[in-house]
C-alpha cells in the first residue's frame, strides 16, 4: 500500500499517514538557524511533492527558524496541507527547554506561530505538557485548555491536540473538548502507550509518536538490524513500517534535513512486514 493512499483523519482533514516533522530543520539541538537553508527548503518542497500533507512544527524549534523556513518554502500553502504546531514550551538563551504554560504565554505562542507561518488560522495546536520536560507527568491542564478554547472561539485555531501527556490527562481534556490527536514518545523499545493507542483507535483519534527511533538516544537492537538486513531496508525504515502496521490511527512525522533521507523515510510505507517479522520485532 503506498503512503499516498494510506490516510487517517486529523481534525477535519484526511492526511497521509506518513507526514514530516520539521524539528530537524533548525540548528544543532533544535536551536539556532539551519546550516544549509537551500537544502532545508528543498526537503520541504520534496516532501509536499511526494504527497506529504501533514507537517509537524513549532515556534520553539529554533526558535522561529523552522516556521520561517516552512513559510519561505511552501507559502502560499497547498489546499490540502495540514500544518500542526505545538505550544507550552520556550527556549532559554542556551537552547534549554523551559515550560511556558501560562495562558497568556500560550496565547502569544499561537499568535507567533500564525505570524511566522503566515497563516490566519492553524489547523491543529497541540498543548505540550511541560510538568516534566521529556516525560509525561500528572497535573491539571484545565487552565491551559481553557486558554486554547478561547483562541478557538476567536477563530485562530481549528482543533486541539495534546503532547507529552498521560492517559488521565487525555480523558480529563476530552471532558472539556474534543481532542483530535495525542503526540507522545513511542517506538519499538518504548511502548508504555500501547493501551492508550488502542483506546484512541477505537475513538478514531490519531496518535502521533515522536522519536520513532528513540530520539536523542537511538535504538540499538540486533533484532531490528537483522530484520532490516533481511528486507534490504534500513533499521529506520523497518521501525517506521512497524509503527504503520502497529495501528491504523498512528501518524508518522519522521524528520530530516536531507533530501535523500526524506525519500528513504517515505519508502518505508512500501515495506511489507509479515506476521512473523512483526512477532520478532514485538519481542524487542
TORFILO-778773 format. One record per residue (C-alpha): chain; x, y, z; residue in one letter. Coordinates in pm, 1 decimal. Example, Ala and Ser with C-alpha at 12.3 -4.5 7.8 and 13.67 -1.06 7.14 Angstrom:
R   mol          u          v          w   type
R     A     1230.0     -450.0      780.0      A
R     A     1367.0     -106.0      714.0      S
***
This chain:
R   mol          u          v          w   type
R     A        0.0        0.0        0.0      X
R     A      156.1      332.5      -93.5      X
R     A      173.0      619.7      151.5      X
R     A      -46.3      829.7      -76.3      X
R     A     -349.9      603.0      -22.2      X
R     A     -285.6      534.8      342.8      X
R     A     -478.6      812.1      513.4      X
R     A     -634.8      882.1      852.3      X
R     A     -849.3     1166.7      990.7      X
R     A     -671.3     1453.2     1166.6      X
R     A     -916.3     1723.0     1269.8      X
R     A    -1146.7     1752.1      971.0      X
R     A     -875.7     1658.0      718.2      X
R     A     -771.0     1319.6      593.9      X
R     A     -392.3     1316.0      596.0      X
R     A     -139.3     1070.6      460.6      X
R     A      -11.5      859.5      746.9      X
R     A      347.6      935.6      656.8      X
R     A      397.4     1302.9      732.2      X
R     A      700.5     1516.0      803.2      X
R     A      841.6     1659.2     1126.2      X
R     A     1020.8     1992.4     1084.6      X
R     A     1215.9     1980.4     1411.8      X
R     A     1548.9     1892.5     1245.2      X
R     A     1535.4     2195.7     1016.7      X
R     A     1668.3     2414.7     1298.7      X
R     A     2034.4     2418.7     1403.8      X
R     A     2203.5     2159.5     1630.7      X
R     A     1991.2     2070.5     1934.0      X
R     A     1689.2     2223.6     1756.0      X
R     A     1841.4     2562.3     1831.0      X
R     A     1964.6     2842.9     1609.7      X
R     A     1949.8     2869.8     1231.7      X
R     A     1971.6     2579.8      989.5      X
R     A     2318.3     2507.3      841.5      X
R     A     2202.4     2487.8      480.4      X
R     A     1887.0     2688.1      409.1      X
R     A     1861.2     2591.1       42.0      X
R     A     1871.0     2221.7      133.2      X
R     A     1608.6     2266.5      408.3      X
R     A     1376.0     2440.9      162.2      X
R     A     1437.9     2159.2      -86.6      X
R     A     1341.0     1894.3      172.0      X
R     A     1011.2     2072.3      247.2      X
R     A      924.6     2109.7     -121.3      X
R     A     1021.7     1749.4     -195.3      X
R     A      803.6     1626.4       92.4      X
R     A      496.8     1808.4      -38.3      X
R     A      573.1     1697.3     -395.5      X
R     A      585.3     1335.6     -272.1      X
R     A      235.3     1361.3     -124.1      X
R     A      312.6     1460.8      235.3      X
R     A       20.5     1675.1      357.2      X
R     A       83.1     1671.9      734.3      X
R     A      373.9     1881.9      861.7      X
R     A      450.1     1898.6     1231.5      X
R     A      630.9     2205.9     1362.0      X
R     A      654.3     2453.9     1647.1      X
R     A      768.1     2809.0     1700.6      X
R     A     1001.8     2686.4     1976.2      X
R     A     1207.3     2498.1     1715.8      X
R     A     1489.4     2737.1     1652.0      X
R     A     1303.4     2933.4     1798.4      X
R     A     1107.6     3062.7     1494.3      X
R     A     1357.4     2913.8     1247.5      X
R     A     1154.4     2614.3     1126.0      X
R     A      828.5     2807.4     1090.1      X
R     A     1002.2     3078.7      888.6      X
R     A     1155.5     2811.2      662.2      X
R     A      816.7     2643.4      610.7      X
R     A      668.0     2981.0      521.2      X
R     A      951.8     3057.0      279.8      X
R     A      944.2     2713.7      115.0      X
R     A      571.6     2644.4       84.7      X
R     A      363.9     2962.8      113.9      X
R     A      103.5     3002.9      -37.4      X
R     A       25.0     2660.3      105.1      X
R     A     -138.2     2377.9      -91.8      X
R     A     -510.7     2347.4      -15.1      X
R     A     -473.9     2004.0      145.1      X
R     A     -168.3     2078.0      361.6      X
R     A     -233.8     2032.4      733.1      X
R     A       21.1     2219.9      945.9      X
R     A       19.6     2116.0     1311.0      X
R     A      206.9     2311.3     1575.4      X
R     A      257.4     2285.9     1948.6      X
R     A      269.4     2531.0     2236.9      X
R     A      362.1     2509.9     2603.9      X
R     A      741.0     2542.7     2596.7      X
R     A     1005.2     2805.2     2529.2      X
R     A     1383.5     2810.6     2497.3      X
R     A     1636.6     2982.7     2714.5      X
R     A     1941.8     3166.7     2576.0      X
R     A     2143.8     2843.4     2567.5      X
R     A     1875.4     2633.0     2399.6      X
R     A     1738.7     2469.3     2714.8      X
R     A     1369.7     2369.7     2717.9      X
R     A     1151.1     2556.3     2969.0      X
R     A      779.2     2541.4     3044.7      X
R     A      569.7     2829.9     2907.0      X
R     A      225.6     2707.1     3005.1      X
R     A       66.6     3025.2     3145.0      X
R     A     -249.2     3113.2     2949.0      X
R     A     -100.3     3441.3     2820.3      X
R     A      217.8     3258.4     2710.2      X
R     A        2.8     3009.1     2515.7      X
R     A     -189.2     3291.7     2350.2      X
R     A      132.3     3462.7     2249.4      X
R     A      275.3     3132.7     2121.1      X
R     A      -27.7     3075.1     1896.4      X
R     A       -2.6     3432.9     1765.4      X
R     A      372.6     3385.6     1699.4      X
R     A      307.3     3059.0     1512.8      X
R     A       40.6     3226.3     1298.3      X
R     A      269.6     3516.2     1215.8      X
R     A      580.3     3312.3     1136.1      X
R     A      386.8     3055.4      932.0      X
R     A      189.3     3324.2      750.2      X
R     A     -146.4     3170.8      845.3      X
R     A     -477.7     3319.8      961.0      X
R     A     -581.0     3000.6     1137.0      X
R     A     -387.7     2691.2     1249.4      X
R     A     -545.8     2355.1     1173.8      X
R     A     -429.6     2178.1     1492.7      X
R     A     -249.5     2313.6     1800.1      X
R     A     -105.0     2056.9     2038.8      X
R     A      -78.5     2157.5     2402.2      X
R     A      254.1     2018.5     2519.3      X
R     A      250.2     1939.0     2889.5      X
R     A      572.7     2058.4     3049.3      X
R     A      536.1     1948.4     3411.5      X
R     A      838.1     1736.6     3320.0      X
R     A     1025.6     1823.2     3001.9      X
R     A     1084.2     1483.2     2842.1      X
R     A      825.6     1256.2     3004.6      X
R     A      453.6     1279.9     3083.4      X
R     A      368.0     1375.0     3440.7      X
R     A       25.4     1406.2     3602.2      X
R     A     -115.3     1753.9     3663.6      X
R     A     -420.9     1953.4     3564.2      X
R     A     -417.5     2106.8     3215.7      X
R     A     -751.9     2280.9     3264.3      X
R     A     -627.6     2645.9     3261.7      X
R     A     -417.1     2574.6     2952.1      X
R     A     -703.5     2408.5     2765.1      X
R     A     -936.9     2692.7     2863.5      X
R     A     -689.8     2937.3     2700.9      X
R     A     -679.4     2729.2     2380.6      X
R     A    -1060.3     2703.7     2374.6      X
R     A    -1074.0     3081.8     2386.1      X
R     A     -834.3     3101.9     2088.6      X
R     A    -1051.2     2850.3     1905.0      X
R     A    -1356.4     3064.3     1974.5      X
R     A    -1165.4     3362.1     1826.5      X
R     A    -1110.8     3156.3     1511.3      X
R     A     -730.4     3132.9     1545.0      X
R     A     -717.3     2755.1     1578.7      X
R     A     -947.4     2482.8     1446.1      X
R     A     -860.9     2178.7     1656.6      X
R     A     -680.4     2090.0     1977.4      X
R     A     -435.6     1804.9     2040.0      X
R     A     -215.8     1704.6     2334.6      X
R     A      152.6     1619.8     2365.1      X
R     A      366.8     1458.5     2635.9      X
R     A       56.1     1355.9     2833.8      X
R     A      -76.8     1072.3     3048.6      X
R     A     -396.4      873.5     2974.0      X
R     A     -567.9     1056.4     3263.2      X
R     A     -479.1     1394.4     3111.8      X
R     A     -625.8     1277.6     2779.4      X
R     A     -952.0     1169.9     2948.0      X
R     A     -974.3     1492.5     3151.0      X
R     A     -916.4     1702.2     2838.4      X
R     A    -1182.0     1508.7     2648.4      X
R     A    -1431.2     1601.6     2918.6      X
R     A    -1370.0     1967.0     2818.5      X
R     A    -1338.5     1944.1     2438.7      X
R     A    -1278.6     1701.3     2152.7      X
R     A     -910.1     1609.8     2119.1      X
R     A     -800.3     1524.5     1764.3      X
R     A     -454.1     1377.5     1830.9      X
R     A     -210.0     1275.0     2100.6      X
R     A      162.6     1314.6     2041.1      X
R     A      380.6     1114.4     2281.2      X
R     A      709.2      928.6     2272.7      X
R     A      653.7      577.9     2138.4      X
R     A      869.5      335.8     1942.4      X
R     A      970.7      -31.3     1928.9      X
R     A     1153.8       -7.4     2260.1      X
R     A      930.4      243.1     2445.7      X
R     A      578.8      104.2     2446.7      X
R     A      418.0      249.1     2760.1      X
R     A      133.2      388.1     2546.1      X
R     A       17.4       55.1     2396.9      X
R     A     -321.2       64.0     2576.6      X
R     A     -371.1      436.6     2505.1      X
R     A     -307.0      386.1     2132.2      X
R     A     -573.6      115.0     2118.3      X
R     A     -825.7      329.7     2311.5      X
R     A     -768.1      624.1     2078.4      X
R     A     -801.4      396.6     1772.2      X
R     A    -1146.8      292.1     1895.3      X
R     A    -1241.2      662.4     1909.6      X
R     A    -1092.2      737.4     1565.4      X
R     A     -832.3      970.3     1721.1      X
R     A     -483.5      999.5     1572.1      X
R     A     -176.6      901.3     1772.8      X
R     A      146.9     1066.1     1660.2      X
R     A      462.4      904.9     1802.6      X
R     A      767.2     1124.8     1833.0      X
R     A     1120.2      982.1     1841.8      X
R     A     1025.0      675.7     1630.7      X
R     A     1385.9      559.3     1663.7      X
R     A     1444.2      663.0     2023.5      X
R     A     1531.6     1027.7     1963.3      X
R     A     1837.9     1161.2     2143.3      X
R     A     1945.7      803.4     2233.8      X
R     A     1878.3      593.9     1922.1      X
R     A     1756.5      235.1     1947.9      X
R     A     2030.1      -26.5     1937.2      X
R     A     1878.8     -363.2     1855.1      X
R     A     2026.6     -671.5     1694.8      X
R     A     1677.3     -799.9     1605.1      X
R     A     1597.2     -473.3     1428.6      X
R     A     1924.9     -479.6     1235.8      X
R     A     1871.7     -844.3     1134.5      X
R     A     1519.3     -778.8     1008.2      X
R     A     1638.4     -469.8      819.2      X
R     A     1920.5     -664.4      652.2      X
R     A     1683.3     -947.8      552.1      X
R     A     1439.3     -697.6      396.3      X
R     A     1717.7     -499.7      230.8      X
R     A     1598.0     -192.1      423.1      X
R     A     1740.6       38.9      688.1      X
R     A     1659.4       -5.4     1059.3      X
R     A     1476.7      333.7     1046.8      X
R     A     1256.9      210.3      758.9      X
R     A     1169.1     -106.3      949.9      X
R     A     1091.4       91.3     1268.7      X
R     A      859.6      322.6     1069.9      X
R     A      692.8       31.4      887.3      X
R     A      636.9     -139.9     1224.6      X
R     A      461.8      173.5     1354.4      X
R     A      241.5      195.1     1043.3      X
R     A      136.7     -164.8     1088.0      X
R     A      103.2     -138.7     1468.1      X
R     A     -227.8       52.3     1449.3      X
R     A     -423.5      235.0     1174.5      X
R     A     -450.1      555.2     1383.2      X
R     A      -71.6      604.7     1401.6      X
R     A       50.7      904.2     1200.3      X
R     A      425.3      931.0     1145.8      X
R     A      629.8     1251.2     1138.2      X
R     A      991.4     1145.0     1084.3      X
R     A     1218.4     1446.3     1046.5      X
R     A     1527.9     1500.5      836.8      X
R     A     1717.2     1785.1      675.7      X
R     A     1843.9     1562.0      392.1      X
R     A     1650.1     1514.2       63.2      X
R     A     1790.7     1159.5       22.5      X
R     A     1695.7     1062.6      377.8      X
R     A     1345.2     1202.1      319.4      X
R     A     1291.5      965.3       23.8      X
R     A     1423.3      678.7      234.9      X
R     A     1173.3      757.8      512.5      X
R     A      882.6      783.9      266.5      X
R     A      977.7      449.7      109.6      X
R     A      910.8      276.9      444.0      X
R     A      540.2      284.2      352.8      X
R     A      617.3       29.1       80.7      X
R     A      776.8     -219.4      323.5      X
R     A      555.7     -519.0      395.8      X
R     A      621.3     -678.1      733.2      X
R     A      498.9    -1037.4      768.3      X
R     A      327.2    -1157.4     1087.1      X
R     A      646.4    -1348.3     1167.1      X
R     A      858.4    -1032.7     1138.2      X
R     A      605.1     -834.5     1346.2      X
R     A      626.5    -1102.5     1617.7      X
R     A     1005.9    -1083.0     1614.3      X
R     A     1002.5     -701.5     1638.9      X
R     A      735.1     -705.8     1909.9      X
R     A      978.7     -903.3     2122.8      X
R     A     1234.2     -621.3     2134.0      X
***
